[in-house]
Amino acid sequence: MKFLLNVQNLLANQHAIRSLIRPLLVIQSAVHLDVNANRELFGRENIVLGLSFVLEVSLFIKNII
């Protein structure tokens, strides 16, 4: 029974991590565009906000695992 609870928790954590990865991919795309193409569309302020979000998500994932 304890094994099944561990499996359920692992699957729930895996789902949470996947849902957190999607915004990170969007941020990665925004940073890539800012560096290579359109500095007006994605300014430095947005990159700083995105990087702070990445840091918060990393800390959240660390607490889950």
CHARMM internal coordinates of N, CA and C (Angstrom, degrees):
IC EDIT
DIST 1 N 1 CA 1.4482
DIST 1 CA 1 C 1.5327
ANGL 1 N 1 CA 1 C 111.30
DIST 1 C 2 N 1.3279
ANGL 1 CA 1 C 2 N 116.35
DIHE 1 N 1 CA 1 C 2 N -42.81
DIST 2 N 2 CA 1.4651
ANGL 1 C 2 N 2 CA 119.74
DIHE 1 CA 1 C 2 N 2 CA 178.78
DIST 2 CA 2 C 1.5295
ANGL 2 N 2 CA 2 C 110.63
DIHE 1 C 2 N 2 CA 2 C -62.81
DIST 2 C 3 N 1.3297
ANGL 2 CA 2 C 3 N 116.04
DIHE 2 N 2 CA 2 C 3 N -36.32
DIST 3 N 3 CA 1.4644
ANGL 2 C 3 N 3 CA 120.22
DIHE 2 CA 2 C 3 N 3 CA 178.23
DIST 3 CA 3 C 1.5245
ANGL 3 N 3 CA 3 C 110.60
DIHE 2 C 3 N 3 CA 3 C -60.43
DIST 3 C 4 N 1.3450
ANGL 3 CA 3 C 4 N 116.84
DIHE 3 N 3 CA 3 C 4 N -43.61
DIST 4 N 4 CA 1.4647
ANGL 3 C 4 N 4 CA 120.26
DIHE 3 CA 3 C 4 N 4 CA 179.79
DIST 4 CA 4 C 1.5249
ANGL 4 N 4 CA 4 C 111.46
DIHE 3 C 4 N 4 CA 4 C -64.00
DIST 4 C 5 N 1.3288
ANGL 4 CA 4 C 5 N 117.30
DIHE 4 N 4 CA 4 C 5 N -38.20
DIST 5 N 5 CA 1.4655
ANGL 4 C 5 N 5 CA 119.90
DIHE 4 CA 4 C 5 N 5 CA 176.85
DIST 5 CA 5 C 1.5223
ANGL 5 N 5 CA 5 C 110.90
DIHE 4 C 5 N 5 CA 5 C -64.20
DIST 5 C 6 N 1.3278
ANGL 5 CA 5 C 6 N 116.33
DIHE 5 N 5 CA 5 C 6 N -39.80
DIST 6 N 6 CA 1.4621
ANGL 5 C 6 N 6 CA 119.77
DIHE 5 CA 5 C 6 N 6 CA 177.56
DIST 6 CA 6 C 1.5246
ANGL 6 N 6 CA 6 C 111.32
DIHE 5 C 6 N 6 CA 6 C -63.47
DIST 6 C 7 N 1.3203
ANGL 6 CA 6 C 7 N 116.42
DIHE 6 N 6 CA 6 C 7 N -40.58
DIST 7 N 7 CA 1.4679
ANGL 6 C 7 N 7 CA 120.71
DIHE 6 CA 6 C 7 N 7 CA 178.71
DIST 7 CA 7 C 1.5289
ANGL 7 N 7 CA 7 C 109.88
DIHE 6 C 7 N 7 CA 7 C -64.84
DIST 7 C 8 N 1.3427
ANGL 7 CA 7 C 8 N 116.80
DIHE 7 N 7 CA 7 C 8 N -43.02
DIST 8 N 8 CA 1.4677
ANGL 7 C 8 N 8 CA 119.97
DIHE 7 CA 7 C 8 N 8 CA 178.68
DIST 8 CA 8 C 1.5278
ANGL 8 N 8 CA 8 C 111.04
DIHE 7 C 8 N 8 CA 8 C -62.03
DIST 8 C 9 N 1.3224
ANGL 8 CA 8 C 9 N 116.85
DIHE 8 N 8 CA 8 C 9 N -42.48
DIST 9 N 9 CA 1.4632
ANGL 8 C 9 N 9 CA 120.27
DIHE 8 CA 8 C 9 N 9 CA 178.49
DIST 9 CA 9 C 1.5216
ANGL 9 N 9 CA 9 C 111.07
DIHE 8 C 9 N 9 CA 9 C -64.21
DIST 9 C 10 N 1.3181
ANGL 9 CA 9 C 10 N 116.56
DIHE 9 N 9 CA 9 C 10 N -40.79
DIST 10 N 10 CA 1.4608
ANGL 9 C 10 N 10 CA 120.46
DIHE 9 CA 9 C 10 N 10 CA 178.75
DIST 10 CA 10 C 1.5233
ANGL 10 N 10 CA 10 C 111.04
DIHE 9 C 10 N 10 CA 10 C -62.32
DIST 10 C 11 N 1.3260
ANGL 10 CA 10 C 11 N 116.73
DIHE 10 N 10 CA 10 C 11 N -43.65
DIST 11 N 11 CA 1.4648
ANGL 10 C 11 N 11 CA 120.25
DIHE 10 CA 10 C 11 N 11 CA 179.08
DIST 11 CA 11 C 1.5250
ANGL 11 N 11 CA 11 C 111.48
DIHE 10 C 11 N 11 CA 11 C -65.55
DIST 11 C 12 N 1.3293
ANGL 11 CA 11 C 12 N 117.34
DIHE 11 N 11 CA 11 C 12 N -39.48
DIST 12 N 12 CA 1.4637
ANGL 11 C 12 N 12 CA 120.49
DIHE 11 CA 11 C 12 N 12 CA 177.90
DIST 12 CA 12 C 1.5252
ANGL 12 N 12 CA 12 C 110.45
DIHE 11 C 12 N 12 CA 12 C -64.50
DIST 12 C 13 N 1.3270
ANGL 12 CA 12 C 13 N 116.90
DIHE 12 N 12 CA 12 C 13 N -42.28
DIST 13 N 13 CA 1.4637
ANGL 12 C 13 N 13 CA 120.27
DIHE 12 CA 12 C 13 N 13 CA 178.11
DIST 13 CA 13 C 1.5210
ANGL 13 N 13 CA 13 C 111.14
DIHE 12 C 13 N 13 CA 13 C -64.65
DIST 13 C 14 N 1.3289
ANGL 13 CA 13 C 14 N 115.77
DIHE 13 N 13 CA 13 C 14 N -39.50
DIST 14 N 14 CA 1.4599
ANGL 13 C 14 N 14 CA 119.92
DIHE 13 CA 13 C 14 N 14 CA 179.66
DIST 14 CA 14 C 1.5308
ANGL 14 N 14 CA 14 C 110.09
DIHE 13 C 14 N 14 CA 14 C -62.80
DIST 14 C 15 N 1.3296
ANGL 14 CA 14 C 15 N 116.84
DIHE 14 N 14 CA 14 C 15 N -41.04
DIST 15 N 15 CA 1.4649
ANGL 14 C 15 N 15 CA 120.68
DIHE 14 CA 14 C 15 N 15 CA 178.19
DIST 15 CA 15 C 1.5290
ANGL 15 N 15 CA 15 C 110.55
DIHE 14 C 15 N 15 CA 15 C -64.59
DIST 15 C 16 N 1.3292
ANGL 15 CA 15 C 16 N 116.87
DIHE 15 N 15 CA 15 C 16 N -41.98
DIST 16 N 16 CA 1.4696
ANGL 15 C 16 N 16 CA 120.55
DIHE 15 CA 15 C 16 N 16 CA 179.23
DIST 16 CA 16 C 1.5241
ANGL 16 N 16 CA 16 C 110.82
DIHE 15 C 16 N 16 CA 16 C -63.03
DIST 16 C 17 N 1.3135
ANGL 16 CA 16 C 17 N 116.67
DIHE 16 N 16 CA 16 C 17 N -41.70
DIST 17 N 17 CA 1.4651
ANGL 16 C 17 N 17 CA 120.51
DIHE 16 CA 16 C 17 N 17 CA -179.89
DIST 17 CA 17 C 1.5251
ANGL 17 N 17 CA 17 C 110.44
DIHE 16 C 17 N 17 CA 17 C -65.57
DIST 17 C 18 N 1.3302
ANGL 17 CA 17 C 18 N 117.02
DIHE 17 N 17 CA 17 C 18 N -41.75
DIST 18 N 18 CA 1.4719
ANGL 17 C 18 N 18 CA 119.54
DIHE 17 CA 17 C 18 N 18 CA 178.04
DIST 18 CA 18 C 1.5197
ANGL 18 N 18 CA 18 C 111.62
DIHE 17 C 18 N 18 CA 18 C -61.58
DIST 18 C 19 N 1.3413
ANGL 18 CA 18 C 19 N 116.56
DIHE 18 N 18 CA 18 C 19 N -40.19
DIST 19 N 19 CA 1.4637
ANGL 18 C 19 N 19 CA 119.02
DIHE 18 CA 18 C 19 N 19 CA -179.66
DIST 19 CA 19 C 1.5227
ANGL 19 N 19 CA 19 C 111.21
DIHE 18 C 19 N 19 CA 19 C -68.97
DIST 19 C 20 N 1.3349
ANGL 19 CA 19 C 20 N 117.36
DIHE 19 N 19 CA 19 C 20 N -23.60
DIST 20 N 20 CA 1.4609
ANGL 19 C 20 N 20 CA 120.43
DIHE 19 CA 19 C 20 N 20 CA 177.48
DIST 20 CA 20 C 1.5273
ANGL 20 N 20 CA 20 C 112.09
DIHE 19 C 20 N 20 CA 20 C -83.34
DIST 20 C 21 N 1.3208
ANGL 20 CA 20 C 21 N 117.05
DIHE 20 N 20 CA 20 C 21 N -23.28
DIST 21 N 21 CA 1.4616
ANGL 20 C 21 N 21 CA 120.22
DIHE 20 CA 20 C 21 N 21 CA -177.89
DIST 21 CA 21 C 1.5296
ANGL 21 N 21 CA 21 C 111.02
DIHE 20 C 21 N 21 CA 21 C -71.51
DIST 21 C 22 N 1.3244
ANGL 21 CA 21 C 22 N 117.86
DIHE 21 N 21 CA 21 C 22 N -34.88
DIST 22 N 22 CA 1.4734
ANGL 21 C 22 N 22 CA 120.34
DIHE 21 CA 21 C 22 N 22 CA -177.79
DIST 22 CA 22 C 1.5268
ANGL 22 N 22 CA 22 C 112.62
DIHE 21 C 22 N 22 CA 22 C -56.14
DIST 22 C 23 N 1.3530
ANGL 22 CA 22 C 23 N 118.83
DIHE 22 N 22 CA 22 C 23 N -50.17
DIST 23 N 23 CA 1.4743
ANGL 22 C 23 N 23 CA 117.22
DIHE 22 CA 22 C 23 N 23 CA 177.70
DIST 23 CA 23 C 1.5248
ANGL 23 N 23 CA 23 C 112.93
DIHE 22 C 23 N 23 CA 23 C -62.06
DIST 23 C 24 N 1.3229
ANGL 23 CA 23 C 24 N 116.61
DIHE 23 N 23 CA 23 C 24 N -31.08
DIST 24 N 24 CA 1.4633
ANGL 23 C 24 N 24 CA 119.32
DIHE 23 CA 23 C 24 N 24 CA 178.86
DIST 24 CA 24 C 1.5239
ANGL 24 N 24 CA 24 C 110.86
DIHE 23 C 24 N 24 CA 24 C -65.23
DIST 24 C 25 N 1.3286
ANGL 24 CA 24 C 25 N 116.86
DIHE 24 N 24 CA 24 C 25 N -36.95
DIST 25 N 25 CA 1.4617
ANGL 24 C 25 N 25 CA 120.10
DIHE 24 CA 24 C 25 N 25 CA 177.68
DIST 25 CA 25 C 1.5277
ANGL 25 N 25 CA 25 C 110.79
DIHE 24 C 25 N 25 CA 25 C -66.37
DIST 25 C 26 N 1.3342
ANGL 25 CA 25 C 26 N 116.55
DIHE 25 N 25 CA 25 C 26 N -37.19
DIST 26 N 26 CA 1.4641
ANGL 25 C 26 N 26 CA 120.10
DIHE 25 CA 25 C 26 N 26 CA 176.57
DIST 26 CA 26 C 1.5248
ANGL 26 N 26 CA 26 C 110.10
DIHE 25 C 26 N 26 CA 26 C -63.52
DIST 26 C 27 N 1.3347
ANGL 26 CA 26 C 27 N 116.35
DIHE 26 N 26 CA 26 C 27 N -43.80
DIST 27 N 27 CA 1.4670
ANGL 26 C 27 N 27 CA 120.15
DIHE 26 CA 26 C 27 N 27 CA 178.69
DIST 27 CA 27 C 1.5216
ANGL 27 N 27 CA 27 C 110.29
DIHE 26 C 27 N 27 CA 27 C -62.97
DIST 27 C 28 N 1.3296
ANGL 27 CA 27 C 28 N 116.50
DIHE 27 N 27 CA 27 C 28 N -41.75
DIST 28 N 28 CA 1.4612
ANGL 27 C 28 N 28 CA 120.00
DIHE 27 CA 27 C 28 N 28 CA 178.87
DIST 28 CA 28 C 1.5272
ANGL 28 N 28 CA 28 C 110.11
DIHE 27 C 28 N 28 CA 28 C -59.79
DIST 28 C 29 N 1.3250
ANGL 28 CA 28 C 29 N 117.22
DIHE 28 N 28 CA 28 C 29 N -42.67
DIST 29 N 29 CA 1.4642
ANGL 28 C 29 N 29 CA 120.80
DIHE 28 CA 28 C 29 N 29 CA 178.47
DIST 29 CA 29 C 1.5185
ANGL 29 N 29 CA 29 C 111.01
DIHE 28 C 29 N 29 CA 29 C -63.32
DIST 29 C 30 N 1.3390
ANGL 29 CA 29 C 30 N 116.19
DIHE 29 N 29 CA 29 C 30 N -41.61
DIST 30 N 30 CA 1.4652
ANGL 29 C 30 N 30 CA 120.06
DIHE 29 CA 29 C 30 N 30 CA -179.94
DIST 30 CA 30 C 1.5187
ANGL 30 N 30 CA 30 C 110.73
DIHE 29 C 30 N 30 CA 30 C -63.64
DIST 30 C 31 N 1.3080
ANGL 30 CA 30 C 31 N 116.95
DIHE 30 N 30 CA 30 C 31 N -43.68
DIST 31 N 31 CA 1.4654
ANGL 30 C 31 N 31 CA 120.50
DIHE 30 CA 30 C 31 N 31 CA 179.11
DIST 31 CA 31 C 1.5190
ANGL 31 N 31 CA 31 C 109.93
DIHE 30 C 31 N 31 CA 31 C -63.75
DIST 31 C 32 N 1.3328
ANGL 31 CA 31 C 32 N 116.96
DIHE 31 N 31 CA 31 C 32 N -42.57
DIST 32 N 32 CA 1.4649
ANGL 31 C 32 N 32 CA 121.19
DIHE 31 CA 31 C 32 N 32 CA 179.38
DIST 32 CA 32 C 1.5286
ANGL 32 N 32 CA 32 C 110.19
DIHE 31 C 32 N 32 CA 32 C -60.62
DIST 32 C 33 N 1.3349
ANGL 32 CA 32 C 33 N 116.63
DIHE 32 N 32 CA 32 C 33 N -44.78
DIST 33 N 33 CA 1.4644
ANGL 32 C 33 N 33 CA 119.98
DIHE 32 CA 32 C 33 N 33 CA 179.34
DIST 33 CA 33 C 1.5217
ANGL 33 N 33 CA 33 C 110.90
DIHE 32 C 33 N 33 CA 33 C -63.92
DIST 33 C 34 N 1.3274
ANGL 33 CA 33 C 34 N 116.52
DIHE 33 N 33 CA 33 C 34 N -40.86
DIST 34 N 34 CA 1.4634
ANGL 33 C 34 N 34 CA 119.59
DIHE 33 CA 33 C 34 N 34 CA -177.73
DIST 34 CA 34 C 1.5180
ANGL 34 N 34 CA 34 C 110.70
DIHE 33 C 34 N 34 CA 34 C -64.51
DIST 34 C 35 N 1.3017
ANGL 34 CA 34 C 35 N 116.68
DIHE 34 N 34 CA 34 C 35 N -42.13
DIST 35 N 35 CA 1.4622
ANGL 34 C 35 N 35 CA 119.77
DIHE 34 CA 34 C 35 N 35 CA -177.02
DIST 35 CA 35 C 1.5197
ANGL 35 N 35 CA 35 C 110.53
DIHE 34 C 35 N 35 CA 35 C -70.39
DIST 35 C 36 N 1.3174
ANGL 35 CA 35 C 36 N 117.06
DIHE 35 N 35 CA 35 C 36 N -38.55
DIST 36 N 36 CA 1.4596
ANGL 35 C 36 N 36 CA 119.64
DIHE 35 CA 35 C 36 N 36 CA -170.78
DIST 36 CA 36 C 1.5241
ANGL 36 N 36 CA 36 C 115.85
DIHE 35 C 36 N 36 CA 36 C -101.87
DIST 36 C 37 N 1.3426
ANGL 36 CA 36 C 37 N 118.17
DIHE 36 N 36 CA 36 C 37 N -23.32
DIST 37 N 37 CA 1.4564
ANGL 36 C 37 N 37 CA 116.29
DIHE 36 CA 36 C 37 N 37 CA -170.69
DIST 37 CA 37 C 1.5212
ANGL 37 N 37 CA 37 C 114.14
DIHE 36 C 37 N 37 CA 37 C -130.96
DIST 37 C 38 N 1.3101
ANGL 37 CA 37 C 38 N 117.71
DIHE 37 N 37 CA 37 C 38 N -72.77
DIST 38 N 38 CA 1.4584
ANGL 37 C 38 N 38 CA 119.95
DIHE 37 CA 37 C 38 N 38 CA -164.39
DIST 38 CA 38 C 1.5220
ANGL 38 N 38 CA 38 C 111.13
DIHE 37 C 38 N 38 CA 38 C -119.44
DIST 38 C 39 N 1.3114
ANGL 38 CA 38 C 39 N 117.17
DIHE 38 N 38 CA 38 C 39 N 94.67
DIST 39 N 39 CA 1.4651
ANGL 38 C 39 N 39 CA 121.18
DIHE 38 CA 38 C 39 N 39 CA -177.38
DIST 39 CA 39 C 1.5293
ANGL 39 N 39 CA 39 C 112.07
DIHE 38 C 39 N 39 CA 39 C -71.64
DIST 39 C 40 N 1.3195
ANGL 39 CA 39 C 40 N 118.02
DIHE 39 N 39 CA 39 C 40 N -20.28
DIST 40 N 40 CA 1.4630
ANGL 39 C 40 N 40 CA 120.27
DIHE 39 CA 39 C 40 N 40 CA -179.95
DIST 40 CA 40 C 1.5256
ANGL 40 N 40 CA 40 C 110.92
DIHE 39 C 40 N 40 CA 40 C -77.08
DIST 40 C 41 N 1.3123
ANGL 40 CA 40 C 41 N 117.13
DIHE 40 N 40 CA 40 C 41 N -34.56
DIST 41 N 41 CA 1.4640
ANGL 40 C 41 N 41 CA 121.11
DIHE 40 CA 40 C 41 N 41 CA -176.96
DIST 41 CA 41 C 1.5233
ANGL 41 N 41 CA 41 C 111.34
DIHE 40 C 41 N 41 CA 41 C -71.06
DIST 41 C 42 N 1.3102
ANGL 41 CA 41 C 42 N 116.79
DIHE 41 N 41 CA 41 C 42 N -44.84
DIST 42 N 42 CA 1.4583
ANGL 41 C 42 N 42 CA 121.37
DIHE 41 CA 41 C 42 N 42 CA 179.39
DIST 42 CA 42 C 1.5257
ANGL 42 N 42 CA 42 C 108.03
DIHE 41 C 42 N 42 CA 42 C -121.23
DIST 42 C 43 N 1.3219
ANGL 42 CA 42 C 43 N 116.56
DIHE 42 N 42 CA 42 C 43 N 97.21
DIST 43 N 43 CA 1.4558
ANGL 42 C 43 N 43 CA 121.10
DIHE 42 CA 42 C 43 N 43 CA -177.26
DIST 43 CA 43 C 1.5118
ANGL 43 N 43 CA 43 C 112.43
DIHE 42 C 43 N 43 CA 43 C -78.98
DIST 43 C 44 N 1.3000
ANGL 43 CA 43 C 44 N 114.54
DIHE 43 N 43 CA 43 C 44 N 174.06
DIST 44 N 44 CA 1.4664
ANGL 43 C 44 N 44 CA 120.64
DIHE 43 CA 43 C 44 N 44 CA -179.53
DIST 44 CA 44 C 1.5221
ANGL 44 N 44 CA 44 C 111.70
DIHE 43 C 44 N 44 CA 44 C -61.47
DIST 44 C 45 N 1.3397
ANGL 44 CA 44 C 45 N 117.25
DIHE 44 N 44 CA 44 C 45 N -34.80
DIST 45 N 45 CA 1.4624
ANGL 44 C 45 N 45 CA 119.86
DIHE 44 CA 44 C 45 N 45 CA -179.74
DIST 45 CA 45 C 1.5241
ANGL 45 N 45 CA 45 C 110.69
DIHE 44 C 45 N 45 CA 45 C -61.06
DIST 45 C 46 N 1.3303
ANGL 45 CA 45 C 46 N 116.08
DIHE 45 N 45 CA 45 C 46 N -41.28
DIST 46 N 46 CA 1.4622
ANGL 45 C 46 N 46 CA 119.73
DIHE 45 CA 45 C 46 N 46 CA 179.79
DIST 46 CA 46 C 1.5252
ANGL 46 N 46 CA 46 C 111.26
DIHE 45 C 46 N 46 CA 46 C -66.90
DIST 46 C 47 N 1.3137
ANGL 46 CA 46 C 47 N 116.68
DIHE 46 N 46 CA 46 C 47 N -35.20
DIST 47 N 47 CA 1.4612
ANGL 46 C 47 N 47 CA 119.40
DIHE 46 CA 46 C 47 N 47 CA 177.99
DIST 47 CA 47 C 1.5214
ANGL 47 N 47 CA 47 C 110.04
DIHE 46 C 47 N 47 CA 47 C -66.61
DIST 47 C 48 N 1.3313
ANGL 47 CA 47 C 48 N 116.85
DIHE 47 N 47 CA 47 C 48 N -41.54
DIST 48 N 48 CA 1.4662
ANGL 47 C 48 N 48 CA 119.83
DIHE 47 CA 47 C 48 N 48 CA 178.21
DIST 48 CA 48 C 1.5212
ANGL 48 N 48 CA 48 C 109.91
DIHE 47 C 48 N 48 CA 48 C -62.42
DIST 48 C 49 N 1.3355
ANGL 48 CA 48 C 49 N 117.37
DIHE 48 N 48 CA 48 C 49 N -43.48
DIST 49 N 49 CA 1.4633
ANGL 48 C 49 N 49 CA 120.34
DIHE 48 CA 48 C 49 N 49 CA 177.35
DIST 49 CA 49 C 1.5266
ANGL 49 N 49 CA 49 C 110.79
DIHE 48 C 49 N 49 CA 49 C -62.19
DIST 49 C 50 N 1.3117
ANGL 49 CA 49 C 50 N 116.38
DIHE 49 N 49 CA 49 C 50 N -41.76
DIST 50 N 50 CA 1.4610
ANGL 49 C 50 N 50 CA 120.05
DIHE 49 CA 49 C 50 N 50 CA 178.88
DIST 50 CA 50 C 1.5136
ANGL 50 N 50 CA 50 C 112.31
DIHE 49 C 50 N 50 CA 50 C -63.71
DIST 50 C 51 N 1.3214
ANGL 50 CA 50 C 51 N 116.91
DIHE 50 N 50 CA 50 C 51 N -42.26
DIST 51 N 51 CA 1.4660
ANGL 50 C 51 N 51 CA 119.85
DIHE 50 CA 50 C 51 N 51 CA 179.45
DIST 51 CA 51 C 1.5212
ANGL 51 N 51 CA 51 C 111.40
DIHE 50 C 51 N 51 CA 51 C -67.78
DIST 51 C 52 N 1.3360
ANGL 51 CA 51 C 52 N 117.56
DIHE 51 N 51 CA 51 C 52 N -36.16
DIST 52 N 52 CA 1.4643
ANGL 51 C 52 N 52 CA 118.97
DIHE 51 CA 51 C 52 N 52 CA 176.76
DIST 52 CA 52 C 1.5210
ANGL 52 N 52 CA 52 C 110.10
DIHE 51 C 52 N 52 CA 52 C -66.95
DIST 52 C 53 N 1.3530
ANGL 52 CA 52 C 53 N 116.81
DIHE 52 N 52 CA 52 C 53 N -34.98
DIST 53 N 53 CA 1.4593
ANGL 52 C 53 N 53 CA 120.31
DIHE 52 CA 52 C 53 N 53 CA 175.92
DIST 53 CA 53 C 1.5249
ANGL 53 N 53 CA 53 C 110.57
DIHE 52 C 53 N 53 CA 53 C -64.33
DIST 53 C 54 N 1.3311
ANGL 53 CA 53 C 54 N 116.48
DIHE 53 N 53 CA 53 C 54 N -42.27
DIST 54 N 54 CA 1.4630
ANGL 53 C 54 N 54 CA 120.63
DIHE 53 CA 53 C 54 N 54 CA 178.22
DIST 54 CA 54 C 1.5242
ANGL 54 N 54 CA 54 C 110.22
DIHE 53 C 54 N 54 CA 54 C -60.06
DIST 54 C 55 N 1.3264
ANGL 54 CA 54 C 55 N 117.03
DIHE 54 N 54 CA 54 C 55 N -41.64
DIST 55 N 55 CA 1.4577
ANGL 54 C 55 N 55 CA 120.64
DIHE 54 CA 54 C 55 N 55 CA 178.76
DIST 55 CA 55 C 1.5234
ANGL 55 N 55 CA 55 C 110.87
DIHE 54 C 55 N 55 CA 55 C -62.95
DIST 55 C 56 N 1.3332
ANGL 55 CA 55 C 56 N 117.12
DIHE 55 N 55 CA 55 C 56 N -44.24
DIST 56 N 56 CA 1.4637
ANGL 55 C 56 N 56 CA 120.58
DIHE 55 CA 55 C 56 N 56 CA 178.88
DIST 56 CA 56 C 1.5209
ANGL 56 N 56 CA 56 C 110.88
DIHE 55 C 56 N 56 CA 56 C -62.43
DIST 56 C 57 N 1.3231
ANGL 56 CA 56 C 57 N 117.18
DIHE 56 N 56 CA 56 C 57 N -42.96
DIST 57 N 57 CA 1.4636
ANGL 56 C 57 N 57 CA 120.78
DIHE 56 CA 56 C 57 N 57 CA 179.68
DIST 57 CA 57 C 1.5212
ANGL 57 N 57 CA 57 C 110.29
DIHE 56 C 57 N 57 CA 57 C -64.73
DIST 57 C 58 N 1.3219
ANGL 57 CA 57 C 58 N 117.33
DIHE 57 N 57 CA 57 C 58 N -40.17
DIST 58 N 58 CA 1.4646
ANGL 57 C 58 N 58 CA 120.88
DIHE 57 CA 57 C 58 N 58 CA 178.69
DIST 58 CA 58 C 1.5161
ANGL 58 N 58 CA 58 C 111.00
DIHE 57 C 58 N 58 CA 58 C -61.11
DIST 58 C 59 N 1.3285
ANGL 58 CA 58 C 59 N 116.39
DIHE 58 N 58 CA 58 C 59 N -43.13
DIST 59 N 59 CA 1.4624
ANGL 58 C 59 N 59 CA 119.81
DIHE 58 CA 58 C 59 N 59 CA 178.04
DIST 59 CA 59 C 1.5220
ANGL 59 N 59 CA 59 C 110.97
DIHE 58 C 59 N 59 CA 59 C -65.52
DIST 59 C 60 N 1.3437
ANGL 59 CA 59 C 60 N 116.82
DIHE 59 N 59 CA 59 C 60 N -37.65
DIST 60 N 60 CA 1.4576
ANGL 59 C 60 N 60 CA 120.87
DIHE 59 CA 59 C 60 N 60 CA 178.12
DIST 60 CA 60 C 1.5244
ANGL 60 N 60 CA 60 C 110.91
DIHE 59 C 60 N 60 CA 60 C -63.58
DIST 60 C 61 N 1.3343
ANGL 60 CA 60 C 61 N 116.48
DIHE 60 N 60 CA 60 C 61 N -45.54
DIST 61 N 61 CA 1.4646
ANGL 60 C 61 N 61 CA 120.68
DIHE 60 CA 60 C 61 N 61 CA 179.22
DIST 61 CA 61 C 1.5209
ANGL 61 N 61 CA 61 C 110.31
DIHE 60 C 61 N 61 CA 61 C -63.79
DIST 61 C 62 N 1.3164
ANGL 61 CA 61 C 62 N 117.24
DIHE 61 N 61 CA 61 C 62 N -39.63
DIST 62 N 62 CA 1.4629
ANGL 61 C 62 N 62 CA 120.89
DIHE 61 CA 61 C 62 N 62 CA 178.34
DIST 62 CA 62 C 1.5235
ANGL 62 N 62 CA 62 C 110.29
DIHE 61 C 62 N 62 CA 62 C -60.00
DIST 62 C 63 N 1.3384
ANGL 62 CA 62 C 63 N 117.54
DIHE 62 N 62 CA 62 C 63 N -39.26
DIST 63 N 63 CA 1.4625
ANGL 62 C 63 N 63 CA 120.97
DIHE 62 CA 62 C 63 N 63 CA 178.76
DIST 63 CA 63 C 1.5200
ANGL 63 N 63 CA 63 C 112.08
DIHE 62 C 63 N 63 CA 63 C -69.86
DIST 63 C 64 N 1.3378
ANGL 63 CA 63 C 64 N 117.39
DIHE 63 N 63 CA 63 C 64 N -31.74
DIST 64 N 64 CA 1.4677
ANGL 63 C 64 N 64 CA 120.69
DIHE 63 CA 63 C 64 N 64 CA 178.11
DIST 64 CA 64 C 1.5189
ANGL 64 N 64 CA 64 C 110.14
DIHE 63 C 64 N 64 CA 64 C -68.33
DIST 64 C 65 N 1.3159
ANGL 64 CA 64 C 65 N 115.63
DIHE 64 N 64 CA 64 C 65 N -45.25
DIST 65 N 65 CA 1.4631
ANGL 64 C 65 N 65 CA 120.72
DIHE 64 CA 64 C 65 N 65 CA -175.74
DIST 65 CA 65 C 1.4919
ANGL 65 N 65 CA 65 C 108.07
DIHE 64 C 65 N 65 CA 65 C -80.13
END
COOR INIT
IC SEED 1 N 1 CA 1 C
IC BUILD
